[in-house]
Amino acid sequence: MSFHLLDRPMWSALTDTHACYAVGTGGARRYAPDVSILAGLRDDSDAALADLAALVPDTGQIMVAQTWATRCPGGARIVSESVAFQMVLDGDVTTAAHDHVIVPLGEGDWPEMLALATATKPGPFLMRTPVLGEFWGVKRDGKLIAMAGERMRQANYAEISGICTDPTFRGEGLGRALCVHVRDRVLARGEVPYLHAYSTNETALKLYGTLGFRKRSENFVMVMENAV
């Protein structure tokens, strides 16, 4: 049986485009601990799960998300389980104009980016997560108030991630404008943009639908930590 590379997006990224950020051998990989908690499996065999167990840190967590639910490896315990919709651009990309000034974000912005992501929780985000792709933001009076960027990459696919807005400035269309900006940057490179949203996040799912993203699959998300 053949599988699509987005069925196991972490594994396909970490064994190809993002191999330079990968830690692990055999049937499991994870991103370097200061880059991301994301980890991926080649398959759901006992051997691959044993390799995943070796990547669970003594402190902190790892997250696996794939089209099939998997088992928690020995020596680890489940912190949370959820379902996320994987959405791929497959629709009208027409967008309305906006007057937001969108600027590129660099290493000097990392502390503010981490603070914004920590406060708004768009998904796993660490200090060096921005090394994975382009990130863009909107600033007000010199303060970062919204951002979006890229995370996983597979062949001709790029994941849009880290979409978040300071609650004080919600309702201004910042998330939409930034998502469109990143989407169009990915398209300009000849790649296909995709993203993930938890199945319970109706607001995000509705927004992404209006931007041409369509549900491709359900991803089973498992966050785990060391059981000791």
C-alpha positions in Angstrom: 0.0 0.0 0.0 1.3 3.4 -0.9 0.8 6.5 1.3 0.7 10.2 0.7 3.7 12.1 2.2 1.2 14.3 4.1 -0.2 11.2 5.9 2.8 11.3 8.1 3.8 14.9 7.7 6.5 15.0 10.5 8.2 11.9 9.3 8.2 13.0 5.6 9.6 16.5 6.6 12.2 15.2 9.0 13.6 12.6 6.5 13.8 15.0 3.6 13.5 18.8 3.5 14.1 19.2 7.2 16.5 16.4 7.8 19.1 19.0 9.0 16.9 19.6 12.0 16.2 16.0 12.8 17.2 14.0 15.8 16.8 10.2 15.9 17.5 7.0 14.0 15.6 4.0 12.8 11.8 4.4 12.5 11.4 7.7 14.4 12.6 11.3 14.2 11.9 14.4 16.1 12.9 18.1 15.5 15.9 19.3 17.6 14.5 20.1 21.1 15.0 23.9 20.7 13.2 23.9 17.4 10.0 22.0 17.9 8.4 19.2 19.9 7.1 17.6 16.7 8.1 14.0 16.1 7.2 11.5 13.4 7.0 7.7 12.8 7.9 5.7 9.7 5.2 3.3 10.6 3.4 2.0 13.7 5.5 -1.1 14.3 6.9 -2.0 17.7 10.4 -1.2 16.4 9.4 2.3 15.3 7.6 3.0 18.6 10.7 1.8 20.5 12.8 4.4 18.5 10.2 7.0 19.3 10.4 6.2 23.0 14.1 7.0 22.9 13.2 10.5 21.7 10.9 11.4 24.6 12.8 13.9 26.7 13.4 13.5 30.5 11.6 16.8 30.8 9.2 18.3 28.3 7.0 16.7 25.7 6.9 15.5 22.1 3.9 15.6 19.7 3.0 13.1 17.0 0.3 13.8 14.4 -0.6 11.5 11.5 -3.6 10.2 9.6 -3.7 7.0 11.8 -3.9 6.9 15.6 -0.9 5.3 17.0 0.1 3.8 20.4 2.0 5.4 23.2 5.5 3.8 23.4 6.7 2.1 26.5 8.2 4.4 29.0 6.0 7.3 28.0 2.6 8.5 29.0 -0.1 10.4 27.1 -0.6 14.0 28.1 -3.4 14.7 25.6 -5.1 13.3 22.5 -7.0 15.3 19.9 -8.0 15.5 16.3 -6.8 18.1 13.9 -8.0 18.7 10.3 -5.3 18.8 7.7 -6.4 21.3 5.1 -4.7 21.8 1.6 -5.2 24.7 -0.7 -7.8 23.5 -3.2 -10.0 26.4 -4.0 -10.5 30.1 -5.0 -7.5 32.2 -3.9 -9.2 35.6 -4.5 -8.8 37.9 -1.5 -9.9 41.3 -0.5 -7.5 44.2 -0.1 -6.3 45.3 3.3 -4.2 48.2 4.7 -2.1 46.2 7.2 1.7 46.7 6.9 3.2 43.2 6.9 6.9 43.0 7.6 9.4 40.1 7.6 10.4 38.8 11.0 14.0 37.9 11.8 16.1 36.5 14.6 15.9 39.8 16.5 12.1 39.3 16.7 12.3 35.7 18.1 11.7 36.7 21.8 8.6 38.7 20.9 7.4 35.9 18.6 7.8 33.4 21.4 6.0 35.6 23.8 3.1 36.1 21.4 2.8 32.4 20.7 3.0 31.5 24.4 0.2 34.0 25.1 -2.1 32.9 22.3 -1.2 29.2 21.9 -1.5 28.7 18.1 0.3 25.4 18.5 3.8 24.2 19.5 6.2 27.1 19.2 9.7 27.4 20.6 12.5 30.0 20.4 14.1 28.5 17.3 10.9 27.4 15.5 11.2 30.4 13.1 14.3 28.7 11.5 11.9 26.4 9.7 10.6 28.9 7.2 9.6 32.5 6.5 7.7 34.4 9.2 5.8 37.6 8.8 4.2 39.9 11.2 2.3 43.2 11.9 3.6 45.6 14.4 1.9 48.5 16.2 4.0 51.2 17.8 7.0 48.9 17.4 5.3 46.0 19.2 4.5 42.7 17.4 0.8 42.1 17.5 0.2 39.4 14.9 2.2 36.9 13.0 2.2 33.8 10.7 4.8 31.7 9.0 5.9 28.3 7.8 6.7 25.2 9.7 6.9 21.7 8.0 8.1 21.3 4.4 7.7 18.2 2.2 8.8 18.1 -1.4 6.5 20.7 -3.0 4.4 21.3 0.1 4.8 24.0 2.8 2.7 24.2 6.0 1.4 27.5 7.2 1.6 27.7 11.0 2.1 30.0 13.9 -1.0 32.1 13.0 -1.8 34.3 16.0 -3.0 37.7 17.1 -2.7 39.6 20.3 -6.3 39.5 21.8 -6.3 43.3 22.1 -6.2 43.6 18.3 -8.5 40.7 17.2 -11.3 41.6 14.9 -9.1 43.7 12.6 -8.5 40.9 10.0 -4.9 40.5 10.9 -4.9 36.7 10.9 -6.6 36.6 7.5 -4.2 39.1 6.0 -1.1 37.2 7.3 -2.4 33.8 6.3 -3.1 35.1 2.8 0.3 36.7 2.7 2.1 33.5 3.6 -0.2 31.4 1.4 0.7 33.6 -1.6 4.4 33.4 -0.8 4.2 29.6 -0.9 2.3 29.7 -4.2 4.8 32.0 -5.7 7.5 29.4 -5.1 5.4 26.8 -7.0 4.6 24.9 -3.8 1.2 23.9 -2.3 0.3 25.4 1.0 -1.4 23.4 3.7 -2.2 23.8 7.4 -3.7 22.2 10.4 -6.5 23.2 12.8 -8.0 21.4 15.7 -11.4 20.0 14.8 -13.0 22.0 17.7 -11.6 25.3 16.4 -14.6 26.3 14.3 -13.5 29.9 13.9 -10.2 28.9 12.3 -11.7 26.2 10.2 -14.3 28.7 8.8 -11.5 31.3 8.0 -9.3 28.8 6.3 -12.3 27.6 4.2 -12.8 31.1 2.9 -9.2 31.3 1.9 -9.4 28.2 -0.4 -8.3 25.5 2.0 -10.2 22.2 2.0 -10.1 19.3 4.5 -7.8 16.6 3.2 -7.8 14.3 6.2 -8.1 14.0 10.0 -4.9 13.9 11.9 -4.7 12.1 15.2 -2.6 14.2 17.6 -0.9 12.7 20.6 1.2 14.7 23.1 3.4 12.5 25.4 6.0 12.8 28.0 8.4 10.6 30.0 6.5 8.4 32.4 9.2 8.3 35.0 
